[in-house]
Amino acid sequence: MINNIRDMRKSQRFSQDELAQRTGVTRQTINAIENNKYDPSLALAFELAYVLHTTVQDLFHYDKPIRLSEKEN
């Protein structure tokens, strides 16, 4: 999963700590999400979108791998 949280956070001039406080998680959690080491729960994804004034779809993109059988079609 690819996310735009770092870019959105910086464009609104939030530190990781401030975003963490506003969403009720730790700064380490925000860091892990931004570095694609942790996928947030659906509830946290919606909370992040709310705090960053955007949509979940704008924050996250699922980069689905293409299967060999799909390439052949």
N, CA, C, O and CB atoms as a CASP TS submission, in Angstrom:
PFRMAT TS
TARGET T0000
AUTHOR 0000-0000-0000
METHOD Language model
MODEL 1
PARENT N/A
ATOM      1  N   MET     1       0.844  -1.168   0.000  1.00  0.00           N
ATOM      2  CA  MET     1       0.000   0.000   0.000  1.00  0.00           C
ATOM      3  C   MET     1       0.895   1.238   0.000  1.00  0.00           C
ATOM      4  O   MET     1       1.869   1.316   0.749  1.00  0.00           O
ATOM      5  CB  MET     1      -0.964  -0.006   1.218  1.00  0.00           C
ATOM      6  N   ILE     2       0.559   2.177  -0.829  1.00  0.00           N
ATOM      7  CA  ILE     2       1.289   3.438  -0.927  1.00  0.00           C
ATOM      8  C   ILE     2       0.443   4.508  -0.256  1.00  0.00           C
ATOM      9  O   ILE     2      -0.782   4.502  -0.384  1.00  0.00           O
ATOM     10  CB  ILE     2       1.608   3.813  -2.423  1.00  0.00           C
ATOM     11  N   ASN     3       1.088   5.430   0.462  1.00  0.00           N
ATOM     12  CA  ASN     3       0.300   6.494   1.082  1.00  0.00           C
ATOM     13  C   ASN     3       0.919   7.866   0.843  1.00  0.00           C
ATOM     14  O   ASN     3       2.110   7.996   0.559  1.00  0.00           O
ATOM     15  CB  ASN     3       0.162   6.241   2.579  1.00  0.00           C
ATOM     16  N   ASN     4       0.077   8.875   0.966  1.00  0.00           N
ATOM     17  CA  ASN     4       0.480  10.268   0.772  1.00  0.00           C
ATOM     18  C   ASN     4       0.457  11.045   2.081  1.00  0.00           C
ATOM     19  O   ASN     4       0.363  12.272   2.071  1.00  0.00           O
ATOM     20  CB  ASN     4      -0.430  10.944  -0.247  1.00  0.00           C
ATOM     21  N   ILE     5       0.542  10.356   3.185  1.00  0.00           N
ATOM     22  CA  ILE     5       0.389  11.017   4.477  1.00  0.00           C
ATOM     23  C   ILE     5       1.490  12.041   4.715  1.00  0.00           C
ATOM     24  O   ILE     5       1.204  13.156   5.152  1.00  0.00           O
ATOM     25  CB  ILE     5       0.386   9.989   5.596  1.00  0.00           C
ATOM     26  N   ARG     6       2.730  11.692   4.442  1.00  0.00           N
ATOM     27  CA  ARG     6       3.840  12.625   4.686  1.00  0.00           C
ATOM     28  C   ARG     6       3.629  13.925   3.899  1.00  0.00           C
ATOM     29  O   ARG     6       3.774  15.016   4.451  1.00  0.00           O
ATOM     30  CB  ARG     6       5.197  11.974   4.296  1.00  0.00           C
ATOM     31  N   ASP     7       3.292  13.810   2.625  1.00  0.00           N
ATOM     32  CA  ASP     7       3.094  15.002   1.796  1.00  0.00           C
ATOM     33  C   ASP     7       1.920  15.838   2.305  1.00  0.00           C
ATOM     34  O   ASP     7       2.019  17.061   2.401  1.00  0.00           O
ATOM     35  CB  ASP     7       2.859  14.601   0.331  1.00  0.00           C
ATOM     36  N   MET     8       0.817  15.178   2.628  1.00  0.00           N
ATOM     37  CA  MET     8      -0.360  15.898   3.132  1.00  0.00           C
ATOM     38  C   MET     8      -0.054  16.557   4.481  1.00  0.00           C
ATOM     39  O   MET     8      -0.444  17.698   4.730  1.00  0.00           O
ATOM     40  CB  MET     8      -1.566  14.937   3.269  1.00  0.00           C
ATOM     41  N   ARG     9       0.645  15.826   5.339  1.00  0.00           N
ATOM     42  CA  ARG     9       0.993  16.360   6.659  1.00  0.00           C
ATOM     43  C   ARG     9       1.878  17.588   6.525  1.00  0.00           C
ATOM     44  O   ARG     9       1.646  18.601   7.184  1.00  0.00           O
ATOM     45  CB  ARG     9       1.698  15.291   7.507  1.00  0.00           C
ATOM     46  N   LYS    10       2.895  17.497   5.669  1.00  0.00           N
ATOM     47  CA  LYS    10       3.811  18.624   5.493  1.00  0.00           C
ATOM     48  C   LYS    10       3.128  19.814   4.833  1.00  0.00           C
ATOM     49  O   LYS    10       3.426  20.960   5.170  1.00  0.00           O
ATOM     50  CB  LYS    10       5.011  18.197   4.666  1.00  0.00           C
ATOM     51  N   SER    11       2.223  19.562   3.904  1.00  0.00           N
ATOM     52  CA  SER    11       1.531  20.677   3.235  1.00  0.00           C
ATOM     53  C   SER    11       0.663  21.460   4.219  1.00  0.00           C
ATOM     54  O   SER    11       0.387  22.642   4.012  1.00  0.00           O
ATOM     55  CB  SER    11       0.664  20.152   2.075  1.00  0.00           C
ATOM     56  N   GLN    12       0.238  20.793   5.287  1.00  0.00           N
ATOM     57  CA  GLN    12      -0.559  21.469   6.314  1.00  0.00           C
ATOM     58  C   GLN    12       0.288  21.874   7.519  1.00  0.00           C
ATOM     59  O   GLN    12      -0.231  22.338   8.534  1.00  0.00           O
ATOM     60  CB  GLN    12      -1.702  20.566   6.767  1.00  0.00           C
ATOM     61  N   ARG    13       1.586  21.691   7.387  1.00  0.00           N
ATOM     62  CA  ARG    13       2.573  22.098   8.399  1.00  0.00           C
ATOM     63  C   ARG    13       2.347  21.440   9.760  1.00  0.00           C
ATOM     64  O   ARG    13       2.504  22.062  10.811  1.00  0.00           O
ATOM     65  CB  ARG    13       2.543  23.600   8.563  1.00  0.00           C
ATOM     66  N   PHE    14       1.967  20.141   9.704  1.00  0.00           N
ATOM     67  CA  PHE    14       1.868  19.348  10.929  1.00  0.00           C
ATOM     68  C   PHE    14       3.163  18.576  11.110  1.00  0.00           C
ATOM     69  O   PHE    14       3.716  18.046  10.146  1.00  0.00           O
ATOM     70  CB  PHE    14       0.644  18.380  10.885  1.00  0.00           C
ATOM     71  N   SER    15       3.643  18.512  12.335  1.00  0.00           N
ATOM     72  CA  SER    15       4.736  17.600  12.637  1.00  0.00           C
ATOM     73  C   SER    15       4.127  16.210  12.811  1.00  0.00           C
ATOM     74  O   SER    15       2.910  16.062  12.925  1.00  0.00           O
ATOM     75  CB  SER    15       5.534  18.050  13.925  1.00  0.00           C
ATOM     76  N   GLN    16       4.982  15.207  12.828  1.00  0.00           N
ATOM     77  CA  GLN    16       4.473  13.865  13.100  1.00  0.00           C
ATOM     78  C   GLN    16       3.821  13.820  14.473  1.00  0.00           C
ATOM     79  O   GLN    16       2.786  13.180  14.660  1.00  0.00           O
ATOM     80  CB  GLN    16       5.604  12.824  13.009  1.00  0.00           C
ATOM     81  N   ASP    17       4.430  14.498  15.424  1.00  0.00           N
ATOM     82  CA  ASP    17       3.896  14.496  16.787  1.00  0.00           C
ATOM     83  C   ASP    17       2.523  15.158  16.843  1.00  0.00           C
ATOM     84  O   ASP    17       1.627  14.659  17.524  1.00  0.00           O
ATOM     85  CB  ASP    17       4.860  15.211  17.739  1.00  0.00           C
ATOM     86  N   GLU    18       2.347  16.270  16.137  1.00  0.00           N
ATOM     87  CA  GLU    18       1.052  16.952  16.152  1.00  0.00           C
ATOM     88  C   GLU    18      -0.031  16.091  15.501  1.00  0.00           C
ATOM     89  O   GLU    18      -1.146  16.001  16.014  1.00  0.00           O
ATOM     90  CB  GLU    18       1.154  18.305  15.432  1.00  0.00           C
ATOM     91  N   LEU    19       0.300  15.458  14.368  1.00  0.00           N
ATOM     92  CA  LEU    19      -0.670  14.587  13.714  1.00  0.00           C
ATOM     93  C   LEU    19      -1.016  13.406  14.622  1.00  0.00           C
ATOM     94  O   LEU    19      -2.171  12.987  14.699  1.00  0.00           O
ATOM     95  CB  LEU    19      -0.123  14.086  12.359  1.00  0.00           C
ATOM     96  N   ALA    20      -0.009  12.879  15.301  1.00  0.00           N
ATOM     97  CA  ALA    20      -0.242  11.773  16.230  1.00  0.00           C
ATOM     98  C   ALA    20      -1.194  12.189  17.345  1.00  0.00           C
ATOM     99  O   ALA    20      -2.134  11.462  17.664  1.00  0.00           O
ATOM    100  CB  ALA    20       1.084  11.284  16.825  1.00  0.00           C
ATOM    101  N   GLN    21      -0.956  13.341  17.930  1.00  0.00           N
ATOM    102  CA  GLN    21      -1.821  13.825  19.009  1.00  0.00           C
ATOM    103  C   GLN    21      -3.251  14.031  18.528  1.00  0.00           C
ATOM    104  O   GLN    21      -4.199  13.702  19.241  1.00  0.00           O
ATOM    105  CB  GLN    21      -1.274  15.130  19.582  1.00  0.00           C
ATOM    106  N   ARG    22      -3.413  14.571  17.329  1.00  0.00           N
ATOM    107  CA  ARG    22      -4.758  14.841  16.801  1.00  0.00           C
ATOM    108  C   ARG    22      -5.518  13.564  16.440  1.00  0.00           C
ATOM    109  O   ARG    22      -6.749  13.555  16.398  1.00  0.00           O
ATOM    110  CB  ARG    22      -4.661  15.734  15.574  1.00  0.00           C
ATOM    111  N   THR    23      -4.774  12.488  16.182  1.00  0.00           N
ATOM    112  CA  THR    23      -5.433  11.235  15.797  1.00  0.00           C
ATOM    113  C   THR    23      -5.421  10.191  16.917  1.00  0.00           C
ATOM    114  O   THR    23      -5.987   9.110  16.759  1.00  0.00           O
ATOM    115  CB  THR    23      -4.761  10.659  14.563  1.00  0.00           C
ATOM    116  N   GLY    24      -4.787  10.504  18.033  1.00  0.00           N
ATOM    117  CA  GLY    24      -4.817   9.609  19.184  1.00  0.00           C
ATOM    118  C   GLY    24      -3.874   8.422  19.094  1.00  0.00           C
ATOM    119  O   GLY    24      -4.133   7.370  19.679  1.00  0.00           O
ATOM    120  N   VAL    25      -2.768   8.592  18.353  1.00  0.00           N
ATOM    121  CA  VAL    25      -1.758   7.531  18.262  1.00  0.00           C
ATOM    122  C   VAL    25      -0.398   8.121  18.627  1.00  0.00           C
ATOM    123  O   VAL    25      -0.294   9.310  18.928  1.00  0.00           O
ATOM    124  CB  VAL    25      -1.726   6.897  16.824  1.00  0.00           C
ATOM    125  N   THR    26       0.622   7.308  18.600  1.00  0.00           N
ATOM    126  CA  THR    26       1.963   7.798  18.909  1.00  0.00           C
ATOM    127  C   THR    26       2.656   8.323  17.650  1.00  0.00           C
ATOM    128  O   THR    26       2.273   8.001  16.526  1.00  0.00           O
ATOM    129  CB  THR    26       2.803   6.684  19.553  1.00  0.00           C
ATOM    130  N   ARG    27       3.684   9.138  17.874  1.00  0.00           N
ATOM    131  CA  ARG    27       4.488   9.633  16.756  1.00  0.00           C
ATOM    132  C   ARG    27       5.123   8.473  16.012  1.00  0.00           C
ATOM    133  O   ARG    27       5.266   8.521  14.790  1.00  0.00           O
ATOM    134  CB  ARG    27       5.571  10.606  17.249  1.00  0.00           C
ATOM    135  N   GLN    28       5.506   7.426  16.741  1.00  0.00           N
ATOM    136  CA  GLN    28       6.112   6.254  16.127  1.00  0.00           C
ATOM    137  C   GLN    28       5.143   5.567  15.167  1.00  0.00           C
ATOM    138  O   GLN    28       5.554   5.036  14.135  1.00  0.00           O
ATOM    139  CB  GLN    28       6.571   5.274  17.203  1.00  0.00           C
ATOM    140  N   THR    29       3.862   5.578  15.510  1.00  0.00           N
ATOM    141  CA  THR    29       2.856   4.990  14.621  1.00  0.00           C
ATOM    142  C   THR    29       2.766   5.786  13.327  1.00  0.00           C
ATOM    143  O   THR    29       2.729   5.206  12.242  1.00  0.00           O
ATOM    144  CB  THR    29       1.477   4.938  15.313  1.00  0.00           C
ATOM    145  N   ILE    30       2.731   7.103  13.434  1.00  0.00           N
ATOM    146  CA  ILE    30       2.684   7.952  12.233  1.00  0.00           C
ATOM    147  C   ILE    30       3.925   7.712  11.384  1.00  0.00           C
ATOM    148  O   ILE    30       3.835   7.599  10.162  1.00  0.00           O
ATOM    149  CB  ILE    30       2.574   9.456  12.617  1.00  0.00           C
ATOM    150  N   ASN    31       5.074   7.635  12.028  1.00  0.00           N
ATOM    151  CA  ASN    31       6.320   7.378  11.305  1.00  0.00           C
ATOM    152  C   ASN    31       6.278   6.036  10.584  1.00  0.00           C
ATOM    153  O   ASN    31       6.681   5.937   9.425  1.00  0.00           O
ATOM    154  CB  ASN    31       7.508   7.416  12.265  1.00  0.00           C
ATOM    155  N   ALA    32       5.796   5.014  11.263  1.00  0.00           N
ATOM    156  CA  ALA    32       5.724   3.675  10.659  1.00  0.00           C
ATOM    157  C   ALA    32       4.760   3.660   9.470  1.00  0.00           C
ATOM    158  O   ALA    32       5.042   3.012   8.462  1.00  0.00           O
ATOM    159  CB  ALA    32       5.281   2.633  11.710  1.00  0.00           C
ATOM    160  N   ILE    33       3.638   4.358   9.573  1.00  0.00           N
ATOM    161  CA  ILE    33       2.687   4.418   8.459  1.00  0.00           C
ATOM    162  C   ILE    33       3.322   5.147   7.278  1.00  0.00           C
ATOM    163  O   ILE    33       3.243   4.677   6.143  1.00  0.00           O
ATOM    164  CB  ILE    33       1.372   5.126   8.892  1.00  0.00           C
ATOM    165  N   GLU    34       3.948   6.288   7.541  1.00  0.00           N
ATOM    166  CA  GLU    34       4.570   7.062   6.467  1.00  0.00           C
ATOM    167  C   GLU    34       5.657   6.272   5.746  1.00  0.00           C
ATOM    168  O   GLU    34       5.873   6.457   4.548  1.00  0.00           O
ATOM    169  CB  GLU    34       5.156   8.348   7.024  1.00  0.00           C
ATOM    170  N   ASN    35       6.336   5.397   6.470  1.00  0.00           N
ATOM    171  CA  ASN    35       7.430   4.609   5.888  1.00  0.00           C
ATOM    172  C   ASN    35       6.979   3.224   5.424  1.00  0.00           C
ATOM    173  O   ASN    35       7.801   2.341   5.178  1.00  0.00           O
ATOM    174  CB  ASN    35       8.553   4.461   6.899  1.00  0.00           C
ATOM    175  N   ASN    36       5.663   3.048   5.308  1.00  0.00           N
ATOM    176  CA  ASN    36       5.072   1.796   4.826  1.00  0.00           C
ATOM    177  C   ASN    36       5.513   0.568   5.621  1.00  0.00           C
ATOM    178  O   ASN    36       5.666  -0.522   5.071  1.00  0.00           O
ATOM    179  CB  ASN    36       5.424   1.598   3.377  1.00  0.00           C
ATOM    180  N   LYS    37       5.714   0.764   6.923  1.00  0.00           N
ATOM    181  CA  LYS    37       6.055  -0.355   7.798  1.00  0.00           C
ATOM    182  C   LYS    37       4.850  -0.830   8.598  1.00  0.00           C
ATOM    183  O   LYS    37       4.911  -1.842   9.296  1.00  0.00           O
ATOM    184  CB  LYS    37       7.179   0.038   8.743  1.00  0.00           C
ATOM    185  N   TYR    38       3.751  -0.080   8.486  1.00  0.00           N
ATOM    186  CA  TYR    38       2.540  -0.410   9.240  1.00  0.00           C
ATOM    187  C   TYR    38       1.339   0.103   8.457  1.00  0.00           C
ATOM    188  O   TYR    38       1.326   1.252   8.015  1.00  0.00           O
ATOM    189  CB  TYR    38       2.576   0.207  10.685  1.00  0.00           C
ATOM    190  N   ASP    39       0.335  -0.746   8.285  1.00  0.00           N
ATOM    191  CA  ASP    39      -0.914  -0.334   7.654  1.00  0.00           C
ATOM    192  C   ASP    39      -1.910  -0.006   8.760  1.00  0.00           C
ATOM    193  O   ASP    39      -2.165  -0.840   9.629  1.00  0.00           O
ATOM    194  CB  ASP    39      -1.470  -1.449   6.697  1.00  0.00           C
ATOM    195  N   PRO    40      -2.475   1.193   8.738  1.00  0.00           N
ATOM    196  CA  PRO    40      -3.392   1.582   9.813  1.00  0.00           C
ATOM    197  C   PRO    40      -4.710   0.827   9.729  1.00  0.00           C
ATOM    198  O   PRO    40      -5.085   0.307   8.678  1.00  0.00           O
ATOM    199  CB  PRO    40      -3.655   3.082   9.766  1.00  0.00           C
ATOM    200  N   SER    41      -5.391   0.780  10.840  1.00  0.00           N
ATOM    201  CA  SER    41      -6.747   0.218  10.851  1.00  0.00           C
ATOM    202  C   SER    41      -7.635   1.115   9.993  1.00  0.00           C
ATOM    203  O   SER    41      -7.272   2.252   9.691  1.00  0.00           O
ATOM    204  CB  SER    41      -7.313   0.097  12.320  1.00  0.00           C
ATOM    205  N   LEU    42      -8.773   0.611   9.612  1.00  0.00           N
ATOM    206  CA  LEU    42      -9.713   1.404   8.827  1.00  0.00           C
ATOM    207  C   LEU    42     -10.144   2.647   9.606  1.00  0.00           C
ATOM    208  O   LEU    42     -10.256   3.734   9.041  1.00  0.00           O
ATOM    209  CB  LEU    42     -10.943   0.557   8.442  1.00  0.00           C
ATOM    210  N   ALA    43     -10.382   2.478  10.900  1.00  0.00           N
ATOM    211  CA  ALA    43     -10.785   3.614  11.736  1.00  0.00           C
ATOM    212  C   ALA    43      -9.700   4.691  11.757  1.00  0.00           C
ATOM    213  O   ALA    43     -10.009   5.878  11.653  1.00  0.00           O
ATOM    214  CB  ALA    43     -11.090   3.142  13.171  1.00  0.00           C
ATOM    215  N   LEU    44      -8.438   4.293  11.890  1.00  0.00           N
ATOM    216  CA  LEU    44      -7.346   5.261  11.896  1.00  0.00           C
ATOM    217  C   LEU    44      -7.188   5.908  10.526  1.00  0.00           C
ATOM    218  O   LEU    44      -6.900   7.102  10.440  1.00  0.00           O
ATOM    219  CB  LEU    44      -6.035   4.588  12.318  1.00  0.00           C
ATOM    220  N   ALA    45      -7.368   5.152   9.467  1.00  0.00           N
ATOM    221  CA  ALA    45      -7.288   5.726   8.116  1.00  0.00           C
ATOM    222  C   ALA    45      -8.324   6.835   7.945  1.00  0.00           C
ATOM    223  O   ALA    45      -8.018   7.890   7.391  1.00  0.00           O
ATOM    224  CB  ALA    45      -7.500   4.629   7.043  1.00  0.00           C
ATOM    225  N   PHE    46      -9.552   6.600   8.422  1.00  0.00           N
ATOM    226  CA  PHE    46     -10.592   7.630   8.339  1.00  0.00           C
ATOM    227  C   PHE    46     -10.261   8.827   9.220  1.00  0.00           C
ATOM    228  O   PHE    46     -10.513   9.969   8.837  1.00  0.00           O
ATOM    229  CB  PHE    46     -11.949   7.050   8.740  1.00  0.00           C
ATOM    230  N   GLU    47      -9.701   8.574  10.390  1.00  0.00           N
ATOM    231  CA  GLU    47      -9.320   9.654  11.290  1.00  0.00           C
ATOM    232  C   GLU    47      -8.210  10.513  10.673  1.00  0.00           C
ATOM    233  O   GLU    47      -8.254  11.741  10.747  1.00  0.00           O
ATOM    234  CB  GLU    47      -8.866   9.084  12.643  1.00  0.00           C
ATOM    235  N   LEU    48      -7.222   9.858  10.068  1.00  0.00           N
ATOM    236  CA  LEU    48      -6.150  10.590   9.387  1.00  0.00           C
ATOM    237  C   LEU    48      -6.720  11.454   8.266  1.00  0.00           C
ATOM    238  O   LEU    48      -6.340  12.615   8.119  1.00  0.00           O
ATOM    239  CB  LEU    48      -5.097   9.612   8.822  1.00  0.00           C
ATOM    240  N   ALA    49      -7.617  10.897   7.490  1.00  0.00           N
ATOM    241  CA  ALA    49      -8.236  11.649   6.400  1.00  0.00           C
ATOM    242  C   ALA    49      -9.014  12.849   6.942  1.00  0.00           C
ATOM    243  O   ALA    49      -8.940  13.943   6.384  1.00  0.00           O
ATOM    244  CB  ALA    49      -9.166  10.739   5.580  1.00  0.00           C
ATOM    245  N   TYR    50      -9.750  12.643   8.018  1.00  0.00           N
ATOM    246  CA  TYR    50     -10.528  13.730   8.622  1.00  0.00           C
ATOM    247  C   TYR    50      -9.610  14.862   9.095  1.00  0.00           C
ATOM    248  O   TYR    50      -9.845  16.031   8.789  1.00  0.00           O
ATOM    249  CB  TYR    50     -11.367  13.198   9.803  1.00  0.00           C
ATOM    250  N   VAL    51      -8.572  14.504   9.839  1.00  0.00           N
ATOM    251  CA  VAL    51      -7.659  15.510  10.393  1.00  0.00           C
ATOM    252  C   VAL    51      -6.907  16.241   9.276  1.00  0.00           C
ATOM    253  O   VAL    51      -6.628  17.434   9.392  1.00  0.00           O
ATOM    254  CB  VAL    51      -6.655  14.850  11.364  1.00  0.00           C
ATOM    255  N   LEU    52      -6.583  15.530   8.203  1.00  0.00           N
ATOM    256  CA  LEU    52      -5.841  16.137   7.087  1.00  0.00           C
ATOM    257  C   LEU    52      -6.767  16.746   6.028  1.00  0.00           C
ATOM    258  O   LEU    52      -6.306  17.180   4.972  1.00  0.00           O
ATOM    259  CB  LEU    52      -4.940  15.091   6.435  1.00  0.00           C
ATOM    260  N   HIS    53      -8.065  16.777   6.313  1.00  0.00           N
ATOM    261  CA  HIS    53      -9.058  17.397   5.420  1.00  0.00           C
ATOM    262  C   HIS    53      -9.010  16.823   4.006  1.00  0.00           C
ATOM    263  O   HIS    53      -8.950  17.557   3.020  1.00  0.00           O
ATOM    264  CB  HIS    53      -8.838  18.903   5.363  1.00  0.00           C
ATOM    265  N   THR    54      -9.039  15.511   3.935  1.00  0.00           N
ATOM    266  CA  THR    54      -9.002  14.838   2.645  1.00  0.00           C
ATOM    267  C   THR    54      -9.808  13.548   2.740  1.00  0.00           C
ATOM    268  O   THR    54     -10.537  13.339   3.710  1.00  0.00           O
ATOM    269  CB  THR    54      -7.537  14.550   2.204  1.00  0.00           C
ATOM    270  N   THR    55      -9.681  12.697   1.753  1.00  0.00           N
ATOM    271  CA  THR    55     -10.396  11.418   1.757  1.00  0.00           C
ATOM    272  C   THR    55      -9.402  10.272   1.935  1.00  0.00           C
ATOM    273  O   THR    55      -8.204  10.427   1.694  1.00  0.00           O
ATOM    274  CB  THR    55     -11.211  11.234   0.445  1.00  0.00           C
ATOM    275  N   VAL    56      -9.911   9.145   2.352  1.00  0.00           N
ATOM    276  CA  VAL    56      -9.073   7.951   2.476  1.00  0.00           C
ATOM    277  C   VAL    56      -8.479   7.601   1.116  1.00  0.00           C
ATOM    278  O   VAL    56      -7.321   7.195   1.023  1.00  0.00           O
ATOM    279  CB  VAL    56      -9.890   6.755   3.039  1.00  0.00           C
ATOM    280  N   GLN    57      -9.279   7.760   0.063  1.00  0.00           N
ATOM    281  CA  GLN    57      -8.804   7.450  -1.292  1.00  0.00           C
ATOM    282  C   GLN    57      -7.632   8.329  -1.701  1.00  0.00           C
ATOM    283  O   GLN    57      -6.750   7.886  -2.436  1.00  0.00           O
ATOM    284  CB  GLN    57      -9.936   7.610  -2.295  1.00  0.00           C
ATOM    285  N   ASP    58      -7.617   9.582  -1.228  1.00  0.00           N
ATOM    286  CA  ASP    58      -6.497  10.465  -1.551  1.00  0.00           C
ATOM    287  C   ASP    58      -5.261  10.173  -0.704  1.00  0.00           C
ATOM    288  O   ASP    58      -4.145  10.507  -1.103  1.00  0.00           O
ATOM    289  CB  ASP    58      -6.909  11.909  -1.364  1.00  0.00           C
ATOM    290  N   LEU    59      -5.448   9.556   0.452  1.00  0.00           N
ATOM    291  CA  LEU    59      -4.318   9.234   1.326  1.00  0.00           C
ATOM    292  C   LEU    59      -3.640   7.917   0.985  1.00  0.00           C
ATOM    293  O   LEU    59      -2.423   7.783   1.110  1.00  0.00           O
ATOM    294  CB  LEU    59      -4.777   9.194   2.748  1.00  0.00           C
ATOM    295  N   PHE    60      -4.444   6.937   0.548  1.00  0.00           N
ATOM    296  CA  PHE    60      -3.910   5.590   0.359  1.00  0.00           C
ATOM    297  C   PHE    60      -4.191   5.070  -1.042  1.00  0.00           C
ATOM    298  O   PHE    60      -5.242   5.335  -1.626  1.00  0.00           O
ATOM    299  CB  PHE    60      -4.497   4.639   1.391  1.00  0.00           C
ATOM    300  N   HIS    61      -3.236   4.332  -1.561  1.00  0.00           N
ATOM    301  CA  HIS    61      -3.382   3.686  -2.869  1.00  0.00           C
ATOM    302  C   HIS    61      -2.835   2.273  -2.749  1.00  0.00           C
ATOM    303  O   HIS    61      -1.690   2.065  -2.347  1.00  0.00           O
ATOM    304  CB  HIS    61      -2.639   4.490  -4.003  1.00  0.00           C
ATOM    305  N   TYR    62      -3.667   1.311  -3.103  1.00  0.00           N
ATOM    306  CA  TYR    62      -3.236  -0.080  -3.060  1.00  0.00           C
ATOM    307  C   TYR    62      -2.559  -0.420  -4.371  1.00  0.00           C
ATOM    308  O   TYR    62      -3.193  -0.384  -5.426  1.00  0.00           O
ATOM    309  CB  TYR    62      -4.428  -1.033  -2.790  1.00  0.00           C
ATOM    310  N   ASP    63      -1.303  -0.744  -4.317  1.00  0.00           N
ATOM    311  CA  ASP    63      -0.521  -1.089  -5.501  1.00  0.00           C
ATOM    312  C   ASP    63      -0.586  -2.594  -5.694  1.00  0.00           C
ATOM    313  O   ASP    63       0.304  -3.331  -5.270  1.00  0.00           O
ATOM    314  CB  ASP    63       0.958  -0.605  -5.370  1.00  0.00           C
ATOM    315  N   LYS    64      -1.662  -3.038  -6.345  1.00  0.00           N
ATOM    316  CA  LYS    64      -1.908  -4.465  -6.522  1.00  0.00           C
ATOM    317  C   LYS    64      -0.933  -5.057  -7.534  1.00  0.00           C
ATOM    318  O   LYS    64      -0.827  -4.553  -8.652  1.00  0.00           O
ATOM    319  CB  LYS    64      -3.354  -4.711  -6.972  1.00  0.00           C
ATOM    320  N   PRO    65      -0.222  -6.115  -7.161  1.00  0.00           N
ATOM    321  CA  PRO    65       0.675  -6.760  -8.112  1.00  0.00           C
ATOM    322  C   PRO    65      -0.118  -7.423  -9.244  1.00  0.00           C
ATOM    323  O   PRO    65      -1.186  -7.990  -9.015  1.00  0.00           O
ATOM    324  CB  PRO    65       1.554  -7.799  -7.396  1.00  0.00           C
ATOM    325  N   ILE    66       0.404  -7.347 -10.436  1.00  0.00           N
ATOM    326  CA  ILE    66      -0.252  -7.978 -11.584  1.00  0.00           C
ATOM    327  C   ILE    66       0.161  -9.435 -11.645  1.00  0.00           C
ATOM    328  O   ILE    66       1.348  -9.762 -11.620  1.00  0.00           O
ATOM    329  CB  ILE    66       0.104  -7.248 -12.912  1.00  0.00           C
ATOM    330  N   ARG    67      -0.833 -10.303 -11.725  1.00  0.00           N
ATOM    331  CA  ARG    67      -0.558 -11.733 -11.824  1.00  0.00           C
ATOM    332  C   ARG    67      -0.244 -12.086 -13.266  1.00  0.00           C
ATOM    333  O   ARG    67      -0.698 -11.415 -14.193  1.00  0.00           O
ATOM    334  CB  ARG    67      -1.752 -12.567 -11.306  1.00  0.00           C
ATOM    335  N   LEU    68       0.527 -13.134 -13.449  1.00  0.00           N
ATOM    336  CA  LEU    68       0.910 -13.566 -14.782  1.00  0.00           C
ATOM    337  C   LEU    68      -0.322 -13.821 -15.643  1.00  0.00           C
ATOM    338  O   LEU    68      -0.331 -13.459 -16.819  1.00  0.00           O
ATOM    339  CB  LEU    68       1.776 -14.823 -14.706  1.00  0.00           C
ATOM    340  N   SER    69      -1.356 -14.432 -15.087  1.00  0.00           N
ATOM    341  CA  SER    69      -2.566 -14.735 -15.855  1.00  0.00           C
ATOM    342  C   SER    69      -3.283 -13.454 -16.301  1.00  0.00           C
ATOM    343  O   SER    69      -3.952 -13.459 -17.335  1.00  0.00           O
ATOM    344  CB  SER    69      -3.518 -15.606 -15.021  1.00  0.00           C
ATOM    345  N   GLU    70      -3.155 -12.355 -15.540  1.00  0.00           N
ATOM    346  CA  GLU    70      -3.776 -11.093 -15.908  1.00  0.00           C
ATOM    347  C   GLU    70      -3.021 -10.417 -17.042  1.00  0.00           C
ATOM    348  O   GLU    70      -3.627  -9.694 -17.833  1.00  0.00           O
ATOM    349  CB  GLU    70      -3.847 -10.171 -14.703  1.00  0.00           C
ATOM    350  N   LYS    71      -1.708 -10.634 -17.143  1.00  0.00           N
ATOM    351  CA  LYS    71      -0.900 -10.039 -18.206  1.00  0.00           C
ATOM    352  C   LYS    71      -1.250 -10.645 -19.564  1.00  0.00           C
ATOM    353  O   LYS    71      -1.150  -9.981 -20.595  1.00  0.00           O
ATOM    354  CB  LYS    71       0.595 -10.231 -17.912  1.00  0.00           C
ATOM    355  N   GLU    72      -1.651 -11.884 -19.550  1.00  0.00           N
ATOM    356  CA  GLU    72      -1.912 -12.583 -20.800  1.00  0.00           C
ATOM    357  C   GLU    72      -3.204 -12.136 -21.466  1.00  0.00           C
ATOM    358  O   GLU    72      -3.383 -12.354 -22.664  1.00  0.00           O
ATOM    359  CB  GLU    72      -1.957 -14.062 -20.556  1.00  0.00           C
ATOM    360  N   ASN    73      -4.114 -11.513 -20.711  1.00  0.00           N
ATOM    361  CA  ASN    73      -5.426 -11.087 -21.266  1.00  0.00           C
ATOM    362  C   ASN    73      -5.348  -9.800 -21.977  1.00  0.00           C
ATOM    363  O   ASN    73      -6.357  -9.317 -22.492  1.00  0.00           O
ATOM    364  CB  ASN    73      -6.453 -10.972 -20.194  1.00  0.00           C
TER
END
